[in-house]
Amino acid sequence: MQLDFGTAPTAADADTLTDLSSADSPSATSAADPRGSAVRTVLPRVDARDDGLELVFEGRLRYEGDQLLGEGGMGEVRLAHDNDIDRRVALKRAHPGMSRQALARFAEEVRTVGKLEHPNIVPIHDVGLDEEGRYFFVMKYVEGETLETVIERLAAGDREAHERFDFDARVHVFLGLLRALAHAHERGFLHRDLKPANVMIGRLGEVVLMDWGIAKPIGGAELPADDDAYQRRLVHTQHGAIVGTPSYMSPEQARGAPDLDVRSDLYAACVVFHELMTLRHYLADRPQNVPGQLSGAMEAPLPPVTDMPAWTHASQGPLPIEYVHFLRRGMQKDRDARWGSAEEMIHELEAALAGRVRVQCPMSLTKRVTREAGRFVDRHPRLATTLLFATPLTLAATLLTLASF
């Protein structure tokens, strides 16, 4: 089967789209038929020969392929081959019968991602309209696996997964997610649907944040909910007037608060990080339905630092104490008590990876002292050796002195 995709709307189509914005137009394809023509390749095939070369203009369909990669409330994503550039791409195509509200969300997703050019955010290559009147856009295809799959493999005790994704490697993955958020927040956008299924890890180790379909400008107005897309998305990311995935929402997002800021995204990111590090969701013991997950997001606290079994999984050792403290701060129900920015979180984690553990309890004090002692030995080896031998002698002399009394 071949995907036959069209060109971007023409000037005549613009009038059609204007008509579709009227209140009595139920969908973006029912009031008129803004069909595109098949997009064909424009670059020639180059045939090199002994007597020269030949340029063959084939005019093939530009995008071919039909492997389903995923499906969401507003569209489906398929793997396709770009015959002009000769590479694989991911192609997101809108569901048929798209209403004007859904078209608005689709268009905003394209423009949002277009404004967020960053190594940790999937780029958009092309946009158009196919011969069936369905909008589509073309993205970079990230060959790899989702973070959701990685967590499942780790939780199952997969040896290869644990060798590749030890605690330090998982922190580096999370840093990639934070850098994507730092860029988006700097540009004034909230993602609002952070979860392991929306994070891809490429075969070269690249971390890419996907699915910006419900992103919105910080402080911007909410687009009207579309009936069909709303019902499709309900199971996955919407409940009532709330947009997002319930089990990864911040408390304020779960309440439907209108004034979400970057700390809402950062809370959701910490939920993802918690699951990645502990291999369990913090709401796993709550009712696994929308009301149960929403109430858990608003009420369920993390276990205390001293409850080590809660921070340990059967397939791995205990979570390093610095990350326990990091997560407890990041998942505070009071957003004023959380990390204030992705940059602040990046700085804290990079310091932890370098051994500069923040002293917050006896265990973190021990780790910090041990690290500083090692650095002292590296910088002053002779003095360290003298102290090493002098300390037992001093202790022995003290004990002998005390024994003489």
Order of alpha helices (4+ residues) and beta strands (2+ residues): alpha-beta-beta-beta-beta-beta-alpha-beta-beta-beta-alpha-alpha-alpha-beta-beta-beta-beta-alpha-beta-beta-alpha-alpha-alpha-alpha-alpha-alpha-alpha
